[in-house]
Amino acid sequence: MITFDEQVAIVTGAGQGLGRSHALALAARGARVVVNDLGGARDGTGASRTAAEAVVAEIEAAGGEAIANAADVTDADAVGAMVNEALDRWGRIDVLINNAGILRDKSFANMDQADFDLVIKVHLTGTAICTKAVWGHMRERGYGRVVVTTSSSGLYGNFGQANYGAAKMGVVGLMNTLRSEGAKYDIRVNALAPVAHTRMTDDLLPDEAKQLLKPEEVTPAVLFLVSKDAPNGMILAAGAGGFAAARILETEGIWLEPGERTPEVIAARIDDVLDPEGQREYMAGGEQSMKFVGKAMEGMQSAR
């Protein structure tokens, strides 16, 4: 049984949708929860504590403990104050779920730079700000569970979401480094790739899909990712009762003699480059470097 008794969790963007579902489920399993939500519109405009306070009221009505917080995740000072409030009240932070987000969808040709920058700022920079705010405390305690929220739009692309897709792939890159930096402190960092009907996806899904894609169907995945026995560096996709892992794989590839290193030879041998036999998932960028150095050394020895 996965429980969070005595643990403290921060969930950003928890006023509704996925964040609300995550917060309620954590509280139901014993966690004390900081329900963070700026309370703005889907495009990031406006602000209100009402949504966060409503979720806190639900948690308290069920016998749990929670506090509402309306910090903007892009404001490092406000996020720092949120973390300090949790520490002052409960003395610890065990879990951070980075869920806050906005949408400003347009085709890339029609997208203003301001719309690109703000989406990156909320999803990617906001995730970094919130994670940095708890990182030192988690290192000192020797324990932490952090989730970043990615998306199929980042992993695979989606028309009209160049800003959102870039941000959502960016948090995977952040996770890949933090999983290594936090490992010796038992800080495990994972990514959730949810498929759910929320206000973020309301106009993107047909009605029949909305009935299947309830936020509550995603939350079991995030509870697993922040549990005591969580993995480290996993991208876990979830939706409508389905669960799958996404991975970034690299083929074994080829090594070319100095005189063959031309675009024409690469084009002629592209099938060998793409051959999936021997492809693997790397846990650090240096592993790729060592692969190419090794292939070069083998190639030069064979050429002698």
Backbone as CSV, one residue per row, in Angstrom:
resi,resn,N_x,N_y,N_z,CA_x,CA_y,CA_z,C_x,C_y,C_z
1,MET,0.839,-1.189,0.000,0.000,0.000,0.000,0.878,1.245,0.000
2,ILE,0.726,2.080,-1.002,1.485,3.329,-1.072,0.762,4.395,-0.263
3,THR,1.426,4.902,0.755,0.854,5.957,1.587,1.852,7.102,1.705
4,PHE,1.350,8.249,2.159,2.177,9.438,2.335,1.983,10.026,3.728
5,ASP,1.765,9.146,4.695,1.550,9.590,6.071,2.719,10.439,6.549
6,GLU,2.409,11.565,7.160,3.381,12.516,7.710,4.161,13.272,6.634
7,GLN,3.994,12.940,5.377,4.730,13.641,4.328,4.033,14.939,3.939
8,VAL,4.821,15.840,3.363,4.305,17.121,2.891,4.538,17.219,1.399
9,ALA,3.495,17.576,0.669,3.571,17.660,-0.786,3.135,19.039,-1.260
10,ILE,3.827,19.551,-2.258,3.427,20.766,-2.957,2.965,20.364,-4.348
11,VAL,1.781,20.808,-4.719,1.266,20.556,-6.065,0.954,21.904,-6.693
12,THR,1.633,22.236,-7.791,1.351,23.504,-8.461,0.228,23.323,-9.470
13,GLY,-0.490,24.401,-9.714,-1.631,24.320,-10.621,-2.687,23.370,-10.115
14,ALA,-2.901,23.373,-8.793,-3.753,22.360,-8.166,-5.182,22.825,-7.923
15,GLY,-5.562,23.944,-8.504,-6.906,24.447,-8.270,-7.981,23.707,-9.032
16,GLN,-7.606,23.036,-10.099,-8.567,22.277,-10.888,-7.835,21.277,-11.761
17,GLY,-8.594,20.467,-12.480,-8.009,19.536,-13.427,-7.080,18.518,-12.796
18,LEU,-5.963,18.270,-13.464,-5.012,17.268,-12.992,-4.443,17.609,-11.625
19,GLY,-4.077,18.859,-11.420,-3.491,19.248,-10.139,-4.432,19.029,-8.973
20,ARG,-5.683,19.365,-9.178,-6.687,19.135,-8.132,-6.793,17.649,-7.818
21,SER,-6.849,16.826,-8.855,-6.931,15.379,-8.661,-5.716,14.861,-7.905
22,HIS,-4.521,15.329,-8.279,-3.299,14.900,-7.585,-3.339,15.293,-6.110
23,ALA,-3.736,16.529,-5.842,-3.750,17.033,-4.465,-4.731,16.252,-3.591
24,LEU,-5.919,16.009,-4.113,-6.919,15.265,-3.347,-6.456,13.841,-3.066
25,ALA,-5.830,13.206,-4.050,-5.376,11.825,-3.867,-4.232,11.740,-2.869
26,LEU,-3.308,12.687,-2.920,-2.219,12.708,-1.945,-2.761,12.881,-0.531
27,ALA,-3.697,13.801,-0.380,-4.286,14.041,0.937,-5.038,12.815,1.433
28,ALA,-5.731,12.135,0.531,-6.490,10.940,0.914,-5.575,9.829,1.407
29,ARG,-4.300,9.873,0.967,-3.335,8.853,1.387,-2.387,9.373,2.468
30,GLY,-2.792,10.450,3.130,-2.086,10.880,4.331,-1.197,12.090,4.212
31,ALA,-0.987,12.622,3.013,-0.090,13.767,2.858,-0.752,15.059,3.314
32,ARG,0.081,15.965,3.797,-0.333,17.347,4.028,0.075,18.117,2.789
33,VAL,-0.861,18.861,2.223,-0.685,19.359,0.856,-0.726,20.884,0.780
34,VAL,0.255,21.437,0.070,0.201,22.832,-0.337,-0.482,22.865,-1.698
35,VAL,-1.665,23.436,-1.731,-2.439,23.544,-2.967,-2.106,24.884,-3.601
36,ASN,-1.224,24.846,-4.581,-0.799,26.083,-5.244,-1.573,26.288,-6.531
37,ASP,-2.108,27.489,-6.705,-2.758,27.828,-7.965,-2.868,29.344,-8.063
38,LEU,-2.341,29.884,-9.149,-2.428,31.326,-9.376,-3.865,31.757,-9.604
39,GLY,-4.664,30.831,-10.122,-6.077,31.141,-10.331,-6.360,31.949,-11.574
40,GLY,-5.441,31.914,-12.541,-5.636,32.663,-13.771,-6.417,31.883,-14.808
41,ALA,-6.616,32.513,-15.950,-7.291,31.869,-17.071,-6.335,30.904,-17.767
42,ARG,-6.857,30.176,-18.738,-6.050,29.178,-19.425,-4.843,29.797,-20.130
43,ASP,-4.958,31.063,-20.535,-3.851,31.721,-21.232,-2.899,32.427,-20.282
44,GLY,-3.138,32.271,-18.956,-2.238,32.841,-17.971,-2.614,34.215,-17.470
45,THR,-3.708,34.782,-17.968,-4.129,36.101,-17.507,-4.989,35.973,-16.250
46,GLY,-4.937,37.003,-15.396,-5.761,37.039,-14.196,-5.161,36.259,-13.046
47,ALA,-5.790,36.398,-11.877,-5.326,35.692,-10.685,-6.427,35.683,-9.640
48,SER,-6.509,34.575,-8.873,-7.497,34.455,-7.809,-7.139,33.278,-6.913
49,ARG,-7.348,33.401,-5.604,-7.099,32.309,-4.666,-8.277,31.339,-4.573
50,THR,-9.391,31.682,-5.219,-10.631,30.931,-5.024,-10.484,29.449,-5.334
51,ALA,-9.861,29.124,-6.467,-9.748,27.722,-6.871,-8.926,26.924,-5.861
52,ALA,-7.785,27.474,-5.423,-6.943,26.774,-4.451,-7.673,26.601,-3.126
53,GLU,-8.369,27.624,-2.704,-9.092,27.560,-1.429,-10.203,26.520,-1.477
54,ALA,-10.844,26.359,-2.636,-11.916,25.364,-2.769,-11.360,23.950,-2.618
55,VAL,-10.169,23.699,-3.172,-9.564,22.381,-3.043,-9.140,22.126,-1.602
56,VAL,-8.605,23.137,-0.949,-8.252,23.004,0.471,-9.494,22.663,1.287
57,ALA,-10.602,23.309,0.988,-11.852,23.028,1.713,-12.279,21.576,1.522
58,GLU,-12.104,21.044,0.312,-12.422,19.636,0.057,-11.546,18.715,0.895
59,ILE,-10.259,19.022,0.932,-9.324,18.191,1.693,-9.655,18.226,3.172
60,GLU,-9.899,19.412,3.682,-10.206,19.548,5.107,-11.536,18.893,5.464
61,ALA,-12.501,18.964,4.563,-13.799,18.325,4.813,-13.667,16.814,4.920
62,ALA,-12.633,16.280,4.244,-12.392,14.834,4.296,-11.453,14.448,5.434
63,GLY,-11.093,15.428,6.258,-10.242,15.142,7.411,-8.763,15.340,7.184
64,GLY,-8.379,15.900,6.046,-6.968,16.100,5.746,-6.481,17.495,6.106
65,GLU,-5.191,17.723,5.875,-4.573,19.019,6.139,-4.052,19.605,4.843
66,ALA,-4.302,20.893,4.640,-3.836,21.547,3.425,-3.811,23.055,3.635
67,ILE,-3.006,23.724,2.849,-3.002,25.185,2.818,-3.071,25.636,1.370
68,ALA,-3.757,26.755,1.153,-3.878,27.323,-0.181,-2.755,28.322,-0.416
69,ASN,-2.270,28.345,-1.649,-1.218,29.284,-1.999,-1.414,29.729,-3.436
70,ALA,-1.270,31.024,-3.675,-1.516,31.564,-5.014,-0.252,32.104,-5.664
71,ALA,0.908,31.579,-5.296,2.162,32.055,-5.872,2.217,31.780,-7.372
72,ASP,2.723,32.753,-8.109,3.028,32.579,-9.526,4.318,31.773,-9.618
73,VAL,4.292,30.636,-10.317,5.473,29.766,-10.352,6.654,30.410,-11.059
74,THR,6.436,31.504,-11.782,7.543,32.200,-12.438,8.169,33.258,-11.547
75,ASP,7.635,33.461,-10.354,8.131,34.459,-9.407,8.926,33.737,-8.319
76,ALA,10.245,33.805,-8.407,11.099,33.055,-7.483,10.874,33.480,-6.035
77,ASP,10.648,34.750,-5.795,10.421,35.215,-4.419,9.119,34.651,-3.862
78,ALA,8.064,34.670,-4.670,6.772,34.149,-4.223,6.849,32.644,-3.991
79,VAL,7.558,31.945,-4.860,7.714,30.494,-4.690,8.537,30.206,-3.436
80,GLY,9.577,30.983,-3.199,10.371,30.814,-1.988,9.548,31.018,-0.736
81,ALA,8.659,32.006,-0.777,7.778,32.249,0.368,6.815,31.088,0.575
82,MET,6.342,30.492,-0.523,5.461,29.327,-0.421,6.174,28.163,0.250
83,VAL,7.399,27.911,-0.161,8.177,26.825,0.437,8.431,27.099,1.913
84,ASN,8.769,28.331,2.242,9.014,28.673,3.650,7.752,28.530,4.498
85,GLU,6.600,28.859,3.915,5.339,28.700,4.640,5.098,27.231,4.980
86,ALA,5.368,26.345,4.007,5.198,24.908,4.262,6.172,24.414,5.319
87,LEU,7.407,24.881,5.246,8.412,24.459,6.228,8.088,24.989,7.622
88,ASP,7.622,26.222,7.694,7.263,26.798,8.992,6.108,26.043,9.632
89,ARG,5.172,25.626,8.809,3.988,24.948,9.351,4.233,23.476,9.643
90,TRP,4.941,22.787,8.726,5.049,21.329,8.841,6.481,20.807,8.963
91,GLY,7.467,21.676,8.729,8.856,21.314,8.985,9.544,20.457,7.945
92,ARG,8.888,20.164,6.845,9.480,19.290,5.835,8.732,19.413,4.515
93,ILE,9.410,19.045,3.449,8.780,18.922,2.128,9.344,17.652,1.495
94,ASP,8.473,16.736,1.192,8.873,15.445,0.641,8.610,15.320,-0.846
95,VAL,7.564,15.983,-1.310,7.084,15.779,-2.672,6.818,17.125,-3.336
96,LEU,7.236,17.250,-4.584,6.860,18.394,-5.415,6.339,17.870,-6.743
97,ILE,5.120,18.256,-7.076,4.557,17.925,-8.383,4.398,19.216,-9.163
98,ASN,5.213,19.378,-10.199,5.155,20.555,-11.065,4.072,20.330,-12.120
99,ASN,2.937,20.959,-11.907,1.789,20.732,-12.782,1.267,22.017,-13.428
100,ALA,1.616,23.171,-12.885,1.067,24.435,-13.378,1.410,24.657,-14.844
101,GLY,0.442,25.195,-15.583,0.704,25.452,-16.990,-0.350,26.334,-17.625
102,ILE,-0.010,26.865,-18.785,-0.935,27.679,-19.570,-0.827,27.259,-21.029
103,LEU,-1.749,27.727,-21.842,-1.712,27.488,-23.284,-1.894,28.808,-24.029
104,ARG,-1.124,28.976,-25.084,-1.331,30.068,-26.034,-1.053,29.501,-27.426
105,ASP,-1.999,28.706,-27.904,-1.807,27.964,-29.146,-2.006,28.848,-30.382
106,LYS,-1.052,28.756,-31.286,-1.140,29.365,-32.615,-0.128,28.645,-33.498
107,SER,-0.355,28.679,-34.799,0.677,28.152,-35.685,1.935,28.995,-35.511
108,PHE,3.090,28.402,-35.749,4.352,29.101,-35.508,4.451,30.383,-36.334
109,ALA,3.909,30.363,-37.538,3.957,31.541,-38.403,3.185,32.711,-37.807
110,ASN,2.158,32.413,-37.042,1.300,33.463,-36.482,1.547,33.725,-34.997
111,MET,2.505,33.041,-34.406,2.742,33.156,-32.972,3.622,34.360,-32.649
112,ASP,3.146,35.212,-31.744,3.964,36.316,-31.271,5.076,35.781,-30.375
113,GLN,6.216,36.469,-30.377,7.312,36.052,-29.513,6.904,36.076,-28.054
114,ALA,6.041,37.021,-27.682,5.589,37.116,-26.294,4.819,35.866,-25.875
115,ASP,4.024,35.310,-26.806,3.283,34.086,-26.502,4.224,32.894,-26.366
116,PHE,5.270,32.868,-27.179,6.257,31.798,-27.065,6.991,31.906,-25.730
117,ASP,7.443,33.103,-25.421,8.250,33.308,-24.214,7.474,33.006,-22.941
118,LEU,6.200,33.414,-22.884,5.436,33.223,-21.654,5.158,31.745,-21.391
119,VAL,4.845,30.991,-22.429,4.584,29.563,-22.239,5.855,28.852,-21.770
120,ILE,6.992,29.191,-22.359,8.266,28.636,-21.904,8.510,29.019,-20.447
121,LYS,8.223,30.274,-20.109,8.475,30.767,-18.759,7.648,30.020,-17.718
122,VAL,6.391,29.780,-18.020,5.523,29.107,-17.048,5.881,27.629,-16.925
123,HIS,5.953,26.934,-18.040,6.135,25.477,-17.989,7.566,25.068,-17.640
124,LEU,8.541,25.660,-18.310,9.927,25.233,-18.124,10.617,26.003,-16.998
125,THR,10.630,27.326,-17.107,11.286,28.115,-16.061,10.542,27.980,-14.737
126,GLY,9.224,27.936,-14.779,8.447,27.766,-13.546,8.750,26.442,-12.869
127,THR,8.907,25.394,-13.660,9.289,24.096,-13.098,10.666,24.172,-12.452
128,ALA,11.602,24.846,-13.109,12.942,24.988,-12.547,12.921,25.809,-11.259
129,ILE,12.150,26.885,-11.237,12.074,27.740,-10.049,11.514,26.965,-8.862
130,CYS,10.419,26.256,-9.074,9.801,25.512,-7.971,10.712,24.383,-7.489
131,THR,11.361,23.708,-8.427,12.245,22.609,-8.042,13.459,23.135,-7.296
132,LYS,14.033,24.231,-7.765,15.192,24.821,-7.074,14.814,25.249,-5.659
133,ALA,13.588,25.714,-5.472,13.157,26.200,-4.162,13.107,25.094,-3.111
134,VAL,12.865,23.849,-3.538,12.820,22.737,-2.580,14.095,21.900,-2.601
135,TRP,14.943,22.112,-3.575,16.091,21.241,-3.812,17.057,21.202,-2.627
136,GLY,17.397,22.380,-2.096,18.332,22.424,-0.977,17.803,21.705,0.245
137,HIS,16.532,21.895,0.542,15.909,21.217,1.682,15.927,19.706,1.479
138,MET,15.599,19.247,0.277,15.583,17.808,0.004,16.988,17.218,0.097
139,ARG,17.978,17.944,-0.364,19.359,17.471,-0.242,19.773,17.331,1.223
140,GLU,19.413,18.315,2.023,19.770,18.270,3.441,19.103,17.098,4.157
141,ARG,17.864,16.812,3.816,17.134,15.718,4.455,17.494,14.360,3.878
142,GLY,18.078,14.355,2.685,18.406,13.085,2.043,17.187,12.362,1.524
143,TYR,16.195,13.142,1.079,14.987,12.521,0.525,14.195,13.562,-0.252
144,GLY,13.669,13.156,-1.396,12.778,14.019,-2.154,12.225,13.279,-3.356
145,ARG,11.011,13.637,-3.722,10.379,13.076,-4.914,9.814,14.258,-5.716
146,VAL,10.283,14.383,-6.955,9.889,15.501,-7.812,9.329,14.960,-9.116
147,VAL,8.230,15.527,-9.558,7.659,15.187,-10.858,7.577,16.447,-11.708
148,VAL,8.030,16.326,-12.946,7.786,17.364,-13.938,6.685,16.842,-14.858
149,THR,5.921,17.751,-15.423,4.828,17.329,-16.302,5.188,17.639,-17.743
150,THR,5.397,16.591,-18.515,5.680,16.735,-19.937,4.382,16.506,-20.723
151,SER,4.497,16.249,-21.997,3.301,16.082,-22.831,3.671,15.403,-24.142
152,SER,2.704,14.750,-24.749,2.921,14.186,-26.082,3.259,15.298,-27.077
153,SER,2.810,16.519,-26.807,3.137,17.645,-27.689,4.628,17.923,-27.687
154,GLY,5.290,17.691,-26.552,6.729,17.850,-26.483,7.464,16.638,-26.995
155,LEU,6.983,15.464,-26.616,7.653,14.224,-27.003,7.529,13.932,-28.488
156,TYR,6.369,14.276,-29.071,6.093,13.871,-30.454,5.663,15.018,-31.367
157,GLY,5.305,16.170,-30.788,4.878,17.311,-31.587,3.371,17.399,-31.742
158,ASN,2.874,18.627,-31.917,1.446,18.842,-32.131,1.266,20.186,-32.831
159,PHE,0.520,20.190,-33.905,0.336,21.405,-34.694,-0.193,22.547,-33.817
160,GLY,0.396,23.712,-33.964,-0.069,24.892,-33.243,0.479,25.020,-31.840
161,GLN,1.409,24.142,-31.461,1.925,24.180,-30.089,3.460,24.187,-30.051
162,ALA,4.059,25.012,-30.884,5.522,25.092,-30.887,6.047,25.557,-29.526
163,ASN,5.379,26.513,-28.921,5.810,27.023,-27.608,5.620,25.966,-26.518
164,TYR,4.446,25.391,-26.489,4.115,24.379,-25.489,4.989,23.134,-25.663
165,GLY,5.151,22.698,-26.920,5.965,21.518,-27.182,7.411,21.720,-26.789
166,ALA,7.951,22.898,-27.077,9.336,23.188,-26.704,9.507,23.160,-25.198
167,ALA,8.543,23.733,-24.487,8.611,23.754,-23.022,8.502,22.349,-22.449
168,LYS,7.595,21.560,-23.007,7.355,20.226,-22.470,8.502,19.260,-22.773
169,MET,9.222,19.470,-23.852,10.425,18.676,-24.067,11.553,19.209,-23.192
170,GLY,11.526,20.515,-22.940,12.533,21.110,-22.072,12.534,20.539,-20.672
171,VAL,11.350,20.258,-20.121,11.313,19.716,-18.759,11.863,18.294,-18.708
172,VAL,11.818,17.585,-19.842,12.438,16.254,-19.883,13.954,16.394,-19.785
173,GLY,14.511,17.376,-20.489,15.940,17.628,-20.375,16.337,18.014,-18.964
174,LEU,15.501,18.822,-18.310,15.749,19.194,-16.911,15.730,17.952,-16.030
175,MET,14.733,17.098,-16.216,14.639,15.862,-15.441,15.867,14.981,-15.636
176,ASN,16.331,14.866,-16.880,17.442,13.977,-17.164,18.706,14.370,-16.407
177,THR,18.919,15.662,-16.219,20.076,16.105,-15.450,19.828,15.992,-13.952
178,LEU,18.643,16.380,-13.501,18.362,16.353,-12.063,18.320,14.936,-11.503
179,ARG,17.941,13.962,-12.331,17.927,12.581,-11.828,19.333,12.153,-11.432
180,SER,20.333,12.654,-12.152,21.722,12.328,-11.822,22.211,13.128,-10.628
181,GLU,21.919,14.428,-10.616,22.407,15.294,-9.547,21.759,14.981,-8.198
182,GLY,20.530,14.488,-8.226,19.842,14.209,-6.971,19.990,12.798,-6.457
183,ALA,20.540,11.910,-7.261,20.532,10.485,-6.931,21.185,10.173,-5.594
184,LYS,22.338,10.764,-5.312,23.034,10.400,-4.071,22.349,10.961,-2.830
185,TYR,21.383,11.855,-3.030,20.602,12.390,-1.910,19.222,11.734,-1.833
186,ASP,19.019,10.678,-2.591,17.729,10.004,-2.704,16.629,10.975,-3.127
187,ILE,16.987,11.893,-4.010,15.982,12.726,-4.678,15.741,12.107,-6.044
188,ARG,14.539,11.643,-6.270,14.204,10.983,-7.531,13.287,11.898,-8.337
189,VAL,13.642,12.069,-9.600,12.942,13.015,-10.462,12.395,12.272,-11.673
190,ASN,11.110,12.362,-11.872,10.444,11.658,-12.961,9.521,12.596,-13.723
191,ALA,9.067,12.137,-14.878,8.178,12.942,-15.719,6.863,12.216,-15.954
192,LEU,5.787,12.961,-15.848,4.451,12.457,-16.152,4.016,13.027,-17.498
193,ALA,3.539,12.163,-18.380,2.989,12.585,-19.673,1.496,12.251,-19.677
194,PRO,0.661,13.165,-19.196,-0.759,12.846,-19.018,-1.598,13.057,-20.279
195,VAL,-2.638,12.274,-20.395,-3.670,12.492,-21.409,-4.978,12.605,-20.644
196,ALA,-5.527,13.818,-20.570,-6.707,14.021,-19.729,-7.563,15.150,-20.273
197,HIS,-8.827,15.085,-19.929,-9.745,16.172,-20.265,-9.717,17.187,-19.129
198,THR,-9.135,18.333,-19.412,-9.108,19.457,-18.473,-9.453,20.705,-19.271
199,ARG,-9.449,21.841,-18.610,-9.728,23.075,-19.360,-8.636,23.340,-20.401
200,MET,-7.439,22.762,-20.197,-6.348,22.925,-21.156,-6.646,22.199,-22.460
201,THR,-7.403,21.119,-22.394,-7.661,20.301,-23.583,-9.129,20.301,-23.992
202,ASP,-9.936,21.141,-23.388,-11.389,21.080,-23.580,-11.798,21.216,-25.042
203,ASP,-11.130,22.111,-25.776,-11.520,22.320,-27.172,-10.698,21.475,-28.143
204,LEU,-9.913,20.555,-27.611,-9.083,19.700,-28.461,-9.618,18.276,-28.559
205,LEU,-10.573,17.920,-27.696,-11.024,16.532,-27.609,-12.488,16.387,-27.998
206,PRO,-12.845,15.282,-28.682,-14.262,15.000,-28.947,-14.972,14.610,-27.657
207,ASP,-16.280,14.767,-27.632,-17.044,14.530,-26.405,-16.890,13.107,-25.879
208,GLU,-16.851,12.121,-26.776,-16.743,10.737,-26.304,-15.398,10.492,-25.621
209,ALA,-14.354,11.165,-26.087,-13.034,11.012,-25.461,-13.000,11.671,-24.091
210,LYS,-13.716,12.765,-23.943,-13.724,13.476,-22.662,-14.252,12.595,-21.536
211,GLN,-15.178,11.741,-21.856,-15.743,10.861,-20.831,-14.731,9.833,-20.342
212,LEU,-13.812,9.454,-21.215,-12.799,8.456,-20.855,-11.580,9.083,-20.184
213,LEU,-11.278,10.311,-20.592,-10.024,10.934,-20.176,-10.196,11.820,-18.944
214,LYS,-10.645,11.223,-17.875,-10.823,11.973,-16.637,-9.468,12.148,-15.939
215,PRO,-9.221,13.299,-15.316,-7.954,13.512,-14.605,-7.652,12.432,-13.572
216,GLU,-8.697,11.931,-12.944,-8.512,10.910,-11.912,-7.884,9.628,-12.453
217,GLU,-7.975,9.421,-13.763,-7.380,8.234,-14.365,-5.857,8.376,-14.529
218,VAL,-5.374,9.614,-14.443,-3.935,9.875,-14.567,-3.237,9.828,-13.215
219,THR,-3.931,10.274,-12.182,-3.320,10.469,-10.872,-2.626,9.231,-10.291
220,PRO,-3.130,8.003,-10.479,-2.375,6.860,-9.949,-0.925,6.814,-10.442
221,ALA,-0.696,7.275,-11.659,0.670,7.273,-12.194,1.560,8.234,-11.428
222,VAL,1.047,9.426,-11.131,1.871,10.400,-10.419,2.105,9.977,-8.976
223,LEU,1.137,9.300,-8.371,1.340,8.794,-7.010,2.460,7.755,-6.987
224,PHE,2.514,6.919,-8.005,3.613,5.955,-8.119,4.950,6.678,-8.263
225,LEU,4.984,7.734,-9.083,6.236,8.439,-9.357,6.763,9.216,-8.163
226,VAL,5.916,9.506,-7.162,6.393,10.227,-5.973,6.392,9.339,-4.730
227,SER,6.226,8.036,-4.921,6.210,7.108,-3.792,7.626,6.830,-3.303
228,LYS,7.725,6.200,-2.154,9.032,5.881,-1.566,9.882,5.050,-2.511
229,ASP,9.269,4.093,-3.202,10.000,3.197,-4.090,9.907,3.635,-5.547
230,ALA,9.813,4.928,-5.766,9.683,5.465,-7.121,10.916,5.169,-7.964
231,PRO,10.737,5.124,-9.272,11.902,5.027,-10.162,12.634,6.367,-10.192
232,ASN,13.620,6.480,-11.041,14.339,7.744,-11.197,14.600,7.966,-12.677
233,GLY,14.044,9.049,-13.219,14.259,9.363,-14.622,13.294,8.702,-15.578
234,MET,12.145,8.311,-15.108,11.149,7.660,-15.971,10.200,8.696,-16.560
235,ILE,9.828,8.480,-17.817,8.739,9.236,-18.440,7.543,8.295,-18.495
236,LEU,6.557,8.549,-17.658,5.400,7.663,-17.552,4.184,8.353,-18.150
237,ALA,3.636,7.753,-19.179,2.430,8.274,-19.824,1.206,7.604,-19.227
238,ALA,0.114,8.370,-19.098,-1.095,7.823,-18.483,-2.333,8.525,-19.015
239,GLY,-3.399,7.740,-19.168,-4.670,8.304,-19.567,-5.691,7.230,-19.855
240,ALA,-6.949,7.447,-19.415,-8.061,6.552,-19.714,-7.800,5.110,-19.277
241,GLY,-7.029,4.955,-18.201,-6.729,3.617,-17.705,-5.514,2.975,-18.339
242,GLY,-4.874,3.669,-19.265,-3.680,3.144,-19.914,-2.419,3.755,-19.324
243,PHE,-1.350,2.968,-19.266,-0.074,3.418,-18.710,1.045,2.881,-19.591
244,ALA,1.995,3.739,-19.947,3.101,3.342,-20.816,4.321,4.194,-20.501
245,ALA,5.492,3.683,-20.846,6.734,4.424,-20.657,7.224,4.933,-22.001
246,ALA,7.619,6.201,-22.038,8.259,6.770,-23.226,9.763,6.804,-22.978
247,ARG,10.536,6.507,-24.020,11.984,6.469,-23.884,12.647,7.167,-25.061
248,ILE,13.797,7.754,-24.785,14.621,8.348,-25.832,15.740,7.364,-26.129
249,LEU,15.740,6.822,-27.340,16.698,5.781,-27.720,17.647,6.301,-28.793
250,GLU,18.855,5.776,-28.794,19.826,6.117,-29.832,20.316,4.839,-30.493
251,THR,20.340,4.847,-31.815,20.828,3.666,-32.528,22.332,3.509,-32.331
252,GLU,22.812,2.294,-32.616,24.250,2.058,-32.507,25.017,2.923,-33.496
253,GLY,24.466,3.091,-34.691,25.079,3.967,-35.673,26.282,3.367,-36.371
254,ILE,27.000,4.206,-37.074,28.133,3.762,-37.880,29.342,4.650,-37.625
255,TRP,30.520,4.161,-38.063,31.733,4.982,-38.052,32.282,5.009,-39.461
256,LEU,32.664,6.197,-39.920,33.161,6.353,-41.280,34.642,6.703,-41.293
257,GLU,35.347,6.167,-42.266,36.747,6.530,-42.481,36.835,8.025,-42.821
258,PRO,37.979,8.660,-42.521,38.096,10.097,-42.785,37.684,10.508,-44.195
259,GLY,38.043,9.732,-45.191,37.700,10.092,-46.556,36.245,9.857,-46.925
260,GLU,35.518,9.184,-46.039,34.099,8.873,-46.310,33.135,9.826,-45.619
261,ARG,33.639,10.739,-44.844,32.765,11.577,-44.011,32.168,12.724,-44.821
262,THR,31.277,12.337,-45.703,30.597,13.309,-46.568,29.094,13.118,-46.440
263,PRO,28.329,14.155,-46.767,26.873,13.992,-46.695,26.362,12.926,-47.663
264,GLU,27.081,12.737,-48.777,26.657,11.734,-49.749,26.781,10.316,-49.184
265,VAL,27.872,10.050,-48.469,28.043,8.725,-47.876,27.009,8.501,-46.772
266,ILE,26.748,9.548,-45.968,25.717,9.418,-44.933,24.372,9.087,-45.573
267,ALA,24.054,9.768,-46.655,22.784,9.504,-47.347,22.740,8.064,-47.860
268,ALA,23.856,7.583,-48.391,23.899,6.226,-48.930,23.784,5.171,-47.840
269,ARG,24.221,5.512,-46.637,24.228,4.531,-45.547,23.215,4.862,-44.454
270,ILE,22.225,5.661,-44.784,21.271,6.092,-43.758,20.502,4.913,-43.162
271,ASP,20.289,3.858,-43.933,19.616,2.683,-43.376,20.454,2.052,-42.270
272,ASP,21.776,2.072,-42.418,22.642,1.552,-41.356,22.591,2.455,-40.122
273,VAL,22.515,3.752,-40.350,22.400,4.696,-39.234,21.113,4.444,-38.456
274,LEU,20.048,4.124,-39.182,18.727,3.948,-38.571,18.478,2.542,-38.039
275,ASP,19.360,1.608,-38.304,19.170,0.217,-37.889,18.926,0.152,-36.370
276,PRO,17.765,-0.376,-35.938,17.452,-0.391,-34.507,18.211,-1.433,-33.696
277,GLU,18.883,-2.369,-34.350,19.603,-3.386,-33.593,20.714,-2.740,-32.761
278,GLY,20.674,-3.008,-31.473,21.683,-2.459,-30.581,21.368,-1.077,-30.052
279,GLN,20.224,-0.498,-30.432,19.893,0.824,-29.907,19.682,0.749,-28.402
280,ARG,19.921,1.858,-27.716,19.823,1.835,-26.265,19.412,3.191,-25.721
281,GLU,19.023,3.168,-24.465,18.642,4.369,-23.739,19.833,4.786,-22.872
282,TYR,20.294,5.998,-23.034,21.419,6.483,-22.243,20.932,7.202,-20.994
283,MET,21.705,7.078,-19.925,21.371,7.714,-18.658,22.172,8.989,-18.409
284,ALA,23.126,9.293,-19.300,23.915,10.514,-19.197,24.528,10.810,-20.551
285,GLY,24.708,12.107,-20.849,25.246,12.500,-22.144,26.625,11.927,-22.403
286,GLY,27.414,11.744,-21.351,28.757,11.211,-21.509,28.776,9.812,-22.089
287,GLU,27.709,9.058,-21.890,27.650,7.708,-22.442,27.652,7.738,-23.971
288,GLN,26.964,8.724,-24.526,26.980,8.874,-25.980,28.386,9.240,-26.461
289,SER,29.028,10.164,-25.748,30.386,10.568,-26.130,31.330,9.379,-26.138
290,MET,31.245,8.564,-25.088,32.127,7.399,-24.998,31.841,6.394,-26.099
291,LYS,30.576,6.294,-26.521,30.253,5.373,-27.620,30.984,5.792,-28.888
292,PHE,30.908,7.086,-29.213,31.541,7.547,-30.447,33.065,7.494,-30.364
293,VAL,33.618,7.790,-29.207,35.073,7.671,-29.035,35.490,6.213,-29.218
294,GLY,34.710,5.301,-28.610,35.014,3.874,-28.739,34.936,3.403,-30.170
295,LYS,33.899,3.843,-30.901,33.751,3.429,-32.291,34.909,3.973,-33.132
296,ALA,35.336,5.207,-32.833,36.438,5.808,-33.580,37.737,5.041,-33.336
297,MET,37.974,4.683,-32.072,39.205,3.947,-31.751,39.212,2.573,-32.427
298,GLU,38.058,1.897,-32.408,37.968,0.595,-33.065,38.194,0.724,-34.566
299,GLY,37.584,1.782,-35.148,37.727,1.991,-36.577,39.161,2.273,-36.984
300,MET,39.856,3.098,-36.200,41.251,3.433,-36.522,42.157,2.226,-36.374
301,GLN,41.904,1.376,-35.375,42.704,0.173,-35.197,42.498,-0.796,-36.353
302,SER,41.249,-0.895,-36.827,40.957,-1.791,-37.943,41.610,-1.300,-39.234
303,ALA,41.759,0.031,-39.341,42.312,0.602,-40.567,43.826,0.451,-40.636
304,ARG,44.474,0.135,-39.518,45.938,0.025,-39.520,46.402,-1.250,-40.217
